[in-house]
């Protein structure tokens, strides 16, 4: 790489203005520029190559991370679905147990009520049967009384 002095020399006049200088070999400015820029351009090419390598490695790492994240996401979804099935089964079992308990309680209550109704029926039946019997006997007696006077008096058409 050229120094600062060489760089500034390019801008210095070759001679003082005035008479023509003796002829010399013309300077190859493009070769000088090429020589001056070759080392920084080589470094730039190396930097570009390094950057390309880093980008490729980053792309590979990103693809790997993406693949791993997808695998983990799938595993998480599978685990969540399995857990959801377990929770659903547990919940259904709890609901079933609660319903069975409620049904058993209702059945027990119904049986207690049935026993109470039977007991009331047993205790009331004799009194009701006596009352019904008395009413039937009373009706029969009234019916006999109604029929008895008709039998005592013959009808005119019965003779």
Buried (B, 14 or more C-beta within 10 A) or exposed (E): EEEEEEEEEEEEEEEEEEEEEEEEEEEEEEEEEEEBEEEEEEEEEEEEEEEEEEEEEEEEEEEEEEEEEEEEEEEEEEEEEEEEEEEEEEEEEEEEEEEEEEEEEEEEEEEEEEEEEEEEEEEEEEEEEEEEEEEEEEEEEEEEEEEEEEEEEEEEEEE
